[in-house]
Amino acid sequence: MICRNSPLERRSARNKRSRNSALSASGKKDGAVASKARKKSGSSSSSALREEDERLVHGLLVEPQDFMDSPEFRKRGAARRIYKDDLEIGLPDVSWYRPLLDGATGGRKRAAPRKGKPLVLTAEQERSLFLKFNYARFMIAKIQTRLDGRSPNLKTKRELLEWNQTATRYREQIAETNLALVLAMAKRTRLIDVDFGDLVSEGNMALMRSVDKFDCERGFKFSTYACRAILKAFSRHGMKMSRYRQRFPMEFDPAFEKSDHLANTRAQNDQECADEVRHIVLNNDADLSDVELAVIEHRFGVGNEADEPLRRTLTLEQVGQIIGVTKERVRQIQNKALAKLKCTLEDVTPREAPVISRN
């Protein structure tokens, strides 16, 4: 039996109070963690990606990401060291790049290019830009490998979009800085029957492919690699156009387009003549007999618009079965009726009408 207010009772009371305070603190901590998790979950669900971002993420995960590897990517703190270098690289001015402005503005005078020195990068600045560009693609490939076909969560999707935006930004900066290479190579190239606009377009595509395939670790300047790639693209385009010219030596030119006025006039005259013949037959202006009218109507379908059976053309034998004569006799009646119609059209009297042979 423990006496009241004994040392043992006081120690038991202290232990009980410490256990209660520990349980209370643990409950508060768990509540705070749960509340923080609920807030985080609510914010994540409320900030879902847009539809176009979801399509972009799907495209990034479908195709394997290509990049030019470097030993710098696998060192500790690579991202901080690559993206926080001390080299100041300005953005290029591309307002002067208007190679097709004359054709697009209907022959108006092209605006004068901006004066000033073009942006020329040093070897160190080029290496810095390409490391930043390829490291972003390296991180996209790393995320693809980590997912291994699994669906990414919202945080991974946002990470993919950020790295893709970084890669796109540096890719455009490198390409815009070297746009002058395309025009310089296009002006030096002499290709027969090749449009200058098509040449510049092929050069721009070759420049973008060069940005994707250039390895800055080999120690060469990007201009050396890009110029050779652009010239090869021009050569391939010239050979393609040469093969096209061999198969299609002529091309459409609106200035030499053949007019269809003559064909339209001829068709209109034929329709007017047909209407006139129909009018003569329906009114019997050629003084045809009943048998001749029947033969003409059945052979050439020049009956009334409402009389559908008479609008069908029949053979000589079919007409002979209808009127009860042979097909040779039908041919004779037809030739005689046609001679009368021709005389009426030419305002010739029937006795002066020429004789139409059976052949």
C-alpha positions in Angstrom: 0.0 0.0 0.0 1.3 3.4 -1.1 0.9 6.3 1.3 -0.6 9.5 0.0 1.9 12.2 -1.0 4.8 9.7 -0.7 7.8 9.9 -3.0 6.6 6.8 -5.0 3.1 8.4 -5.5 4.7 11.7 -6.6 6.9 9.9 -9.1 3.9 8.0 -10.5 2.0 11.2 -10.9 4.9 12.8 -12.8 5.2 9.9 -15.2 1.5 10.0 -15.9 1.6 13.8 -16.7 4.6 13.3 -19.0 2.8 10.5 -20.9 -0.3 12.7 -21.3 1.7 15.7 -22.6 3.5 13.4 -25.1 0.3 12.0 -26.4 -1.1 15.5 -26.7 1.9 16.8 -28.6 1.8 13.8 -30.9 -1.8 14.4 -31.7 -1.2 18.0 -32.5 1.7 17.1 -34.7 -0.3 14.4 -36.6 -3.1 16.9 -37.0 -0.8 19.5 -38.4 0.7 17.0 -40.9 -2.7 15.9 -42.0 -3.8 19.5 -42.5 -0.7 20.3 -44.5 -1.3 17.2 -46.6 -4.9 18.2 -47.3 -3.8 21.7 -48.3 -1.2 20.3 -50.6 -3.6 17.9 -52.1 -6.1 20.6 -52.6 -3.7 22.9 -54.3 -2.4 20.1 -56.5 -5.9 19.2 -57.7 -6.8 22.8 -58.3 -3.7 23.5 -60.4 -4.0 20.8 -63.0 -2.3 21.1 -66.3 -3.9 22.6 -69.3 -5.0 20.4 -72.3 -2.2 21.6 -74.5 0.4 20.9 -71.8 -0.9 17.4 -71.3 -0.5 16.8 -75.1 3.0 18.2 -74.9 3.9 15.9 -72.0 2.5 12.9 -73.8 4.6 13.8 -76.9 7.7 14.1 -74.7 7.1 10.7 -73.2 6.3 8.9 -76.5 9.5 9.7 -78.4 12.9 9.0 -76.9 14.8 12.2 -76.1 18.1 12.6 -78.0 20.9 14.7 -76.6 24.7 15.2 -77.0 26.3 13.8 -73.8 29.0 15.5 -71.8 31.0 14.4 -68.7 29.8 17.6 -67.0 26.3 16.3 -66.7 27.2 13.6 -64.2 29.2 15.7 -61.8 27.9 16.7 -58.5 26.0 20.0 -58.7 26.0 20.0 -62.5 22.7 22.0 -62.9 23.9 24.7 -60.5 27.3 25.0 -62.2 26.0 24.9 -65.8 23.1 27.4 -65.4 24.9 29.8 -63.1 28.1 30.5 -65.0 29.5 34.1 -65.1 29.4 34.4 -69.0 27.1 37.2 -70.1 25.5 36.2 -73.4 23.0 38.7 -74.9 20.0 37.8 -77.0 20.4 38.2 -80.8 18.6 40.9 -82.8 16.7 39.1 -85.7 14.7 42.1 -86.9 17.1 42.4 -90.0 16.3 38.8 -91.1 13.8 39.4 -93.8 15.0 37.5 -96.9 11.5 37.2 -98.5 10.1 40.6 -97.7 10.1 41.8 -101.3 7.9 39.0 -102.5 5.6 39.1 -99.5 4.9 42.8 -99.8 4.2 42.9 -103.5 7.5 44.4 -104.7 7.7 47.2 -102.2 11.0 48.4 -101.1 12.5 46.4 -98.3 13.2 48.0 -95.0 16.8 48.8 -94.4 18.6 46.4 -92.0 19.4 47.6 -88.5 22.9 49.0 -88.2 25.2 47.6 -85.6 27.6 44.8 -85.1 26.2 41.3 -85.2 26.3 39.1 -82.2 29.4 36.9 -82.5 29.9 34.3 -79.8 33.2 33.1 -78.5 34.1 29.4 -78.2 33.4 29.6 -74.4 30.0 31.2 -74.9 29.0 28.7 -77.5 30.0 25.8 -75.2 28.0 27.4 -72.4 24.9 27.6 -74.5 25.2 24.1 -75.9 25.8 22.7 -72.4 22.6 24.4 -71.1 20.7 23.2 -74.1 21.8 19.6 -74.0 21.6 19.3 -70.2 17.9 20.1 -70.4 17.5 17.4 -72.9 19.6 15.1 -70.8 17.2 15.6 -67.9 14.2 14.9 -70.1 15.8 11.6 -71.1 16.6 10.8 -67.5 13.0 11.3 -66.5 11.9 9.1 -69.3 14.3 6.3 -68.1 13.1 6.7 -64.6 9.4 6.4 -65.5 10.0 3.4 -67.8 6.6 3.7 -69.4 4.7 4.5 -66.2 2.3 7.4 -66.0 3.9 10.5 -64.4 2.4 12.4 -61.5 1.7 16.1 -61.6 5.1 17.1 -60.2 7.0 15.0 -62.8 4.8 16.5 -65.6 5.7 20.0 -64.4 9.4 19.1 -64.3 9.2 17.8 -67.9 7.6 21.0 -69.1 10.2 23.1 -67.4 13.1 21.2 -68.9 11.4 21.3 -72.3 10.9 25.0 -72.1 14.5 25.5 -71.1 15.7 23.4 -74.1 13.5 25.2 -76.5 14.6 28.6 -75.3 18.3 27.8 -75.7 17.7 26.1 -79.1 16.0 29.2 -80.4 18.8 31.5 -79.1 21.5 29.4 -80.7 19.7 29.2 -84.0 18.8 33.0 -84.1 22.4 33.9 -83.3 23.6 32.0 -86.4 20.9 33.0 -88.9 23.4 35.0 -90.9 25.1 31.7 -91.9 22.0 30.7 -93.9 21.9 33.9 -95.9 25.7 33.9 -96.5 25.6 30.3 -97.8 22.5 31.0 -99.9 24.1 34.0 -101.6 27.3 32.0 -102.4 25.4 29.1 -103.9 24.7 29.1 -107.6 21.9 26.7 -108.4 19.9 26.8 -111.7 16.1 27.0 -111.5 16.0 27.0 -107.7 13.9 29.6 -105.9 15.8 31.7 -103.4 13.0 31.3 -100.8 13.1 27.5 -101.1 16.9 27.7 -100.6 16.6 29.8 -97.5 13.9 27.4 -96.1 16.2 24.4 -96.6 19.0 26.3 -95.0 16.9 27.1 -91.9 15.9 23.5 -91.5 19.6 22.4 -91.8 20.6 25.0 -89.2 18.0 23.6 -86.7 19.2 20.1 -87.3 22.8 21.2 -86.8 21.9 22.7 -83.4 20.5 19.3 -82.3 23.5 17.3 -83.5 26.4 19.6 -82.7 28.8 18.2 -80.0 30.6 21.1 -78.3 33.0 18.8 -76.5 35.0 18.1 -79.7 36.5 21.7 -79.7 35.2 22.9 -83.0 33.2 26.1 -83.7 29.6 25.7 -84.4 29.8 27.8 -87.6 32.2 25.3 -89.1 29.8 22.4 -88.6 26.7 24.4 -89.5 28.1 25.8 -92.8 28.9 22.3 -94.1 25.5 21.0 -93.1 23.8 24.0 -94.8 25.8 23.5 -98.0 25.0 19.8 -98.1 21.3 20.6 -97.7 21.5 23.0 -100.6 23.2 20.3 -102.7 20.5 17.8 -101.9 17.8 20.3 -102.7 19.4 21.1 -106.0 19.6 17.4 -107.0 16.0 16.9 -106.0 14.9 19.8 -108.1 17.0 18.5 -111.0 15.2 15.1 -110.9 11.9 16.9 -110.7 12.7 19.0 -113.8 13.6 15.9 -115.7 10.3 14.3 -115.0 8.2 17.5 -115.2 10.1 19.8 -117.7 7.2 22.3 -117.7 5.5 24.0 -114.8 2.3 25.9 -114.4 2.4 29.6 -115.2 -0.8 31.6 -114.9 0.5 34.1 -117.5 0.5 31.3 -120.2 -2.6 29.6 -119.2 -4.7 28.5 -122.2 -8.1 30.3 -122.4 -11.2 28.1 -122.7 -13.2 30.9 -124.4 -13.2 29.1 -127.8 -14.5 25.8 -126.2 -17.2 27.7 -124.3 -18.2 29.6 -127.5 -18.4 26.3 -129.5 -20.5 24.6 -126.8 -22.8 27.6 -126.7 -23.3 27.5 -130.5 -23.9 23.8 -130.4 -26.6 24.2 -127.8 -28.2 27.1 -129.7 -28.3 25.0 -132.9 -29.8 22.0 -131.0 -32.5 24.3 -129.6 -33.2 25.6 -133.1 -33.5 22.1 -134.6 -35.8 21.1 -131.7 -38.0 24.1 -132.3 -38.2 23.3 -136.1 -39.1 19.7 -135.3 -41.7 20.5 -132.7 -43.4 23.2 -134.9 -42.8 21.1 -138.1 -41.4 24.1 -139.9 -39.6 21.7 -142.3 -42.9 20.2 -143.5 -42.1 16.7 -142.4 -44.5 13.9 -142.7 -45.8 12.0 -139.7 -43.4 9.1 -140.4 -40.5 11.4 -140.8 -41.4 13.2 -137.5 -41.6 9.9 -135.7 -38.2 8.7 -137.0 -36.5 12.0 -136.1 -38.0 12.1 -132.7 -37.1 8.5 -131.8 -33.7 8.6 -133.4 -32.4 11.9 -131.9 -34.7 12.3 -128.8 -36.0 15.8 -129.8 -39.5 15.3 -128.5 -41.3 17.5 -126.0 -39.7 18.1 -122.6 -42.7 16.5 -120.8 -42.7 13.4 -123.2 -40.0 11.4 -121.6 -40.1 8.3 -123.9 -39.5 10.5 -127.0 -36.3 12.0 -125.4 -34.5 8.6 -125.6 -32.4 7.8 -128.6 -33.2 4.5 -130.3 -31.4 2.4 -133.0 -32.6 2.0 -136.5 -33.9 -1.5 -135.8 -35.8 -0.3 -132.7 -37.4 2.6 -134.7 -38.3 0.1 -137.5 -40.1 -2.2 -135.0 -42.1 0.8 -133.8 -43.3 2.1 -137.2 -43.3 -1.4 -138.8 -40.6 -1.1 -141.5 -37.1 -2.4 -141.9 -34.0 -0.6 -140.6 -32.9 0.2 -144.1 -36.1 1.9 -144.8 -35.8 3.8 -141.5 -32.3 5.0 -142.7 -33.8 6.3 -146.0 -36.6 8.2 -144.1 -34.1 9.6 -141.7 -31.8 10.9 -144.5 -34.7 12.5 -146.3 -35.9 14.2 -143.1 -32.4 15.5 -142.3 -32.2 17.0 -145.8 -35.4 18.9 -145.2 -34.2 20.1 -141.8 -30.8 21.3 -143.3 -32.7 23.2 -146.0 -34.9 24.9 -143.5 -31.9 25.8 -141.4 -30.1 27.3 -144.4 -33.2 29.0 -145.8 -33.1 26.8 -148.9 -36.3 25.6 -150.7 -36.9 21.8 -150.5 -36.6 21.3 -154.3 -33.1 22.8 -154.2 -32.0 20.7 -151.3 -29.0 18.4 -152.0 -29.4 14.7 -152.0 -27.9 13.0 -148.9 -26.3 9.6 -149.7 -26.9 6.6 -147.6 -23.2 6.4 -146.6 
